[in-house]
Amino acid sequence: MINLSGKTVLITGASQGIGEATAKTFVQAGANVMLTARNSDKLESLNNELGDNAECFAGDISDSSFVGSLVDFCYAHYGALDILINNAGTISPIGLIHEIKPEEWSNVIDTNLKGVFYTINSVLPKMIKKGAGIILNVSSGAAHNPLSAWSHYCSSKAGAAMLTQCLHTEYNKFGIRAMGLSPGTVATQMQLEIKESGINQVSKLDWNAHIPADWPAKALLWMCGPEANEFVGKEISLRDEAIRKKVKLI
């Protein structure tokens, strides 16, 4: 396991699913973790479970002013921020384009795309000054493939995937390591929402087809190490058996 002792990691969407598993994995690797999510009760519970290496700051990353306060709090508490993991995401409500209200569609864009920009925008100045930093964005196969009733999710993830590439293009010369992770379908609360919708082929998948949340968590940790250097600026897919082997998932 990669040793991240002395490193500080900010994880969005940390109260459940991939975010929760990532927090546990990075604490096991020795990192200090700053957790954020909208659900303050779940966040506090996880924070207490993780102990001294964790702190939390609840709020909504679709609010740029909150994100600024979050990053300030992280630096005030830990004195550093070495790794940003943009994991927060939403897919609700699931529905066809003519069925979704404009404000509902916009809410998904606000979290899945604008929220990613807000966190990156807030952490970059000090990372640039330090000449080092890791920014990992959780992507999706939906960024590259249209799916019925997911227009908001597909569009937001496609935008975030391009944002990852732009981030690499503009800031790799400053020592910023940017990558995306497309985990495939994961056994999380979001996947339950998808299954309940009964719309498109993903909702029809057997539950056993979904990977556990600790797989993408372990992949994100691996992406922080030298073995993943060849993928800097790119998106990694956990559907790729070769990647699964590199991460030692199989």
C-alpha positions as CSV (number, residue, x, y, z in Angstrom):
1,M,0.0,0.0,0.0
2,I,1.2,3.5,-0.8
3,N,2.3,5.5,2.3
4,L,0.6,8.9,2.5
5,S,1.7,9.8,6.0
6,G,1.8,13.6,6.3
7,K,-0.4,14.1,3.3
8,T,-3.8,15.8,3.4
9,V,-6.6,14.7,1.2
10,L,-9.9,16.5,0.6
11,I,-12.7,14.1,-0.5
12,T,-16.1,15.4,-1.7
13,G,-19.2,13.2,-1.4
14,A,-17.6,11.5,1.5
15,S,-20.6,10.4,3.5
16,Q,-21.4,7.2,1.6
17,G,-20.5,4.9,-1.3
18,I,-17.2,5.5,-3.1
19,G,-16.4,8.6,-1.0
20,E,-16.8,6.8,2.3
21,A,-14.7,3.9,1.1
22,T,-12.1,6.3,-0.2
23,A,-11.9,8.1,3.1
24,K,-11.3,4.7,4.9
25,T,-8.7,3.6,2.4
26,F,-6.7,6.9,2.5
27,V,-6.7,6.9,6.4
28,Q,-5.4,3.4,6.3
29,A,-2.6,4.7,4.0
30,G,-1.7,7.2,6.7
31,A,-3.2,10.3,5.2
32,N,-5.1,13.1,6.9
33,V,-8.6,13.4,5.3
34,M,-10.9,16.3,5.1
35,L,-14.4,15.0,4.5
36,T,-17.3,17.0,2.9
37,A,-20.9,16.1,1.9
38,R,-24.3,17.5,2.3
39,N,-25.5,14.9,4.9
40,S,-24.0,16.2,8.1
41,D,-25.2,13.3,10.2
42,K,-23.6,10.6,8.1
43,L,-20.5,12.8,7.7
44,E,-20.1,13.2,11.5
45,S,-20.6,9.5,12.0
46,L,-17.9,8.6,9.5
47,N,-15.6,11.3,11.0
48,N,-16.0,9.8,14.5
49,E,-15.3,6.3,13.1
50,L,-12.1,7.4,11.4
51,G,-10.6,9.1,14.4
52,D,-7.8,11.6,14.7
53,N,-6.8,11.5,11.1
54,A,-10.1,12.8,9.9
55,E,-12.1,16.1,10.1
56,C,-15.3,17.1,8.4
57,F,-17.0,20.2,7.0
58,A,-20.5,19.7,5.8
59,G,-22.1,21.6,2.9
60,D,-23.0,21.8,-0.7
61,I,-20.2,21.9,-3.3
62,S,-22.5,23.5,-5.8
63,D,-22.2,26.6,-3.8
64,S,-18.9,28.3,-4.7
65,S,-18.8,30.4,-1.5
66,F,-19.1,27.2,0.6
67,V,-16.3,25.6,-1.4
68,G,-14.0,28.6,-0.7
69,S,-14.8,28.2,3.0
70,L,-14.2,24.5,2.9
71,V,-10.7,24.9,1.3
72,D,-9.8,27.6,3.8
73,F,-10.9,25.4,6.7
74,C,-8.8,22.5,5.4
75,Y,-5.7,24.7,5.3
76,A,-6.5,26.2,8.7
77,H,-6.9,22.7,10.2
78,Y,-4.1,20.7,8.5
79,G,-1.9,23.5,7.1
80,A,-1.9,21.7,3.8
81,L,-3.9,20.2,1.0
82,D,-2.0,17.8,-1.2
83,I,-4.7,15.7,-2.9
84,L,-8.2,16.6,-4.1
85,I,-10.7,13.9,-4.9
86,N,-13.8,15.1,-6.6
87,N,-16.2,12.3,-6.0
88,A,-19.5,14.0,-5.2
89,G,-22.2,13.4,-7.7
90,T,-26.0,13.0,-8.2
91,I,-28.2,11.5,-10.9
92,S,-31.7,12.4,-9.5
93,P,-34.2,12.8,-10.8
94,I,-33.9,10.2,-13.6
95,G,-36.1,11.1,-16.5
96,L,-36.4,11.8,-20.2
97,I,-35.5,15.3,-21.4
98,H,-39.0,16.5,-21.8
99,E,-40.0,15.2,-18.3
100,I,-37.3,16.9,-16.2
101,K,-37.9,20.4,-14.9
102,P,-35.1,22.9,-16.0
103,E,-34.2,23.5,-12.4
104,E,-33.8,19.7,-11.7
105,W,-31.6,19.3,-14.8
106,S,-29.5,22.3,-13.6
107,N,-29.0,20.9,-10.1
108,V,-27.2,17.9,-11.5
109,I,-25.0,20.1,-13.6
110,D,-24.3,22.3,-10.6
111,T,-23.0,19.4,-8.5
112,N,-21.4,17.1,-11.1
113,L,-19.7,19.8,-13.2
114,K,-19.7,23.2,-11.6
115,G,-18.9,21.7,-8.2
116,V,-15.8,20.0,-9.7
117,F,-14.7,23.3,-11.2
118,Y,-15.3,25.2,-7.9
119,T,-13.1,22.8,-5.9
120,I,-10.3,22.8,-8.5
121,N,-10.5,26.6,-8.8
122,S,-10.1,26.9,-5.1
123,V,-7.2,24.5,-4.5
124,L,-5.1,25.4,-7.5
125,P,-3.4,28.7,-6.3
126,K,-1.6,27.1,-3.3
127,M,-0.8,23.9,-5.3
128,I,0.8,26.1,-8.0
129,K,2.8,28.0,-5.4
130,K,3.9,24.7,-3.9
131,G,4.7,23.2,-7.3
132,A,2.9,20.0,-6.5
133,G,-0.6,18.6,-6.1
134,I,-2.9,15.7,-7.1
135,I,-6.4,16.2,-8.4
136,L,-8.5,13.1,-9.2
137,N,-11.9,13.4,-10.6
138,V,-14.4,10.5,-10.5
139,S,-15.8,10.1,-14.0
140,S,-18.2,7.7,-15.6
141,G,-18.7,5.7,-18.7
142,A,-21.7,8.0,-19.1
143,A,-19.3,10.8,-20.0
144,H,-18.7,9.0,-23.3
145,N,-21.9,7.1,-24.0
146,P,-25.4,8.5,-24.2
147,L,-28.0,6.8,-22.0
148,S,-31.7,7.3,-22.0
149,A,-33.1,9.4,-19.1
150,W,-29.6,10.4,-18.1
151,S,-29.1,13.5,-20.2
152,H,-28.1,15.6,-17.2
153,Y,-25.7,13.0,-15.8
154,C,-24.1,12.2,-19.2
155,S,-23.7,15.9,-20.0
156,S,-22.2,16.8,-16.6
157,K,-19.8,13.9,-16.6
158,A,-18.7,14.6,-20.2
159,G,-18.0,18.2,-19.1
160,A,-16.1,17.1,-16.1
161,A,-14.0,14.6,-18.2
162,M,-13.0,17.5,-20.5
163,L,-12.3,19.7,-17.5
164,T,-9.8,17.0,-16.3
165,Q,-8.0,17.2,-19.7
166,C,-8.0,21.0,-19.6
167,L,-6.6,20.9,-16.1
168,H,-3.7,18.7,-17.3
169,T,-3.1,20.9,-20.3
170,E,-2.9,24.1,-18.3
171,Y,-1.2,23.0,-15.0
172,N,0.9,19.9,-15.5
173,K,3.8,22.2,-16.0
174,F,3.3,23.4,-12.4
175,G,3.5,19.9,-11.0
176,I,-0.2,19.3,-10.8
177,R,-1.1,15.6,-11.4
178,A,-4.6,15.4,-12.9
179,M,-6.5,12.2,-13.8
180,G,-10.0,10.8,-14.1
181,L,-11.3,7.5,-12.8
182,S,-14.3,5.8,-14.5
183,P,-15.2,3.1,-12.0
184,G,-18.0,1.4,-14.0
185,T,-21.1,0.4,-12.1
186,V,-20.6,0.3,-8.4
187,A,-22.8,-1.1,-5.6
188,T,-23.9,2.2,-4.0
189,Q,-27.0,4.1,-3.1
190,M,-26.9,5.8,-6.5
191,Q,-27.1,2.4,-8.2
192,L,-30.2,1.6,-6.1
193,E,-31.8,4.7,-7.5
194,I,-30.9,3.7,-11.0
195,K,-32.3,0.2,-10.5
196,E,-35.6,1.6,-9.1
197,S,-36.0,3.8,-12.1
198,G,-36.3,0.8,-14.4
199,I,-35.1,2.9,-17.3
200,N,-32.2,2.0,-19.7
201,Q,-29.9,-1.1,-19.7
202,V,-28.0,-0.1,-16.6
203,S,-31.1,-0.4,-14.4
204,K,-31.6,-4.0,-15.6
205,L,-28.2,-5.2,-14.5
206,D,-28.0,-7.9,-11.8
207,W,-26.8,-6.5,-8.5
208,N,-23.8,-8.9,-8.6
209,A,-22.6,-7.2,-11.7
210,H,-21.6,-4.1,-9.8
211,I,-18.2,-3.8,-8.2
212,P,-17.8,-3.0,-4.5
213,A,-17.1,0.6,-3.5
214,D,-13.7,-0.2,-2.1
215,W,-12.4,-1.0,-5.6
216,P,-12.5,2.5,-6.9
217,A,-11.2,3.6,-3.5
218,K,-8.2,1.4,-3.9
219,A,-7.8,2.6,-7.5
220,L,-7.8,6.3,-6.4
221,L,-5.0,5.5,-3.9
222,W,-3.0,3.7,-6.6
223,M,-3.4,6.7,-8.9
224,C,-1.5,8.8,-6.3
225,G,1.6,6.6,-6.7
226,P,4.4,6.3,-9.3
227,E,2.9,3.2,-10.9
228,A,0.1,5.4,-12.4
229,N,2.5,8.0,-13.9
230,E,1.8,6.8,-17.5
231,F,-1.9,7.8,-17.0
232,V,-1.4,11.4,-15.9
233,G,-3.8,13.6,-17.9
234,K,-5.9,10.6,-18.8
235,E,-9.0,8.8,-17.6
236,I,-8.6,5.3,-16.2
237,S,-11.4,2.8,-16.5
238,L,-11.9,0.0,-13.9
239,R,-13.7,-1.9,-16.6
240,D,-10.3,-2.5,-18.1
241,E,-9.0,-5.8,-16.8
242,A,-5.4,-4.7,-17.2
243,I,-6.1,-1.7,-14.8
244,R,-7.7,-4.0,-12.3
245,K,-4.6,-6.2,-12.3
246,K,-2.3,-3.1,-11.9
247,V,-4.4,-2.0,-8.9
248,K,-4.3,-5.6,-7.6
249,L,-8.0,-5.9,-7.5
250,I,-7.9,-9.3,-9.3
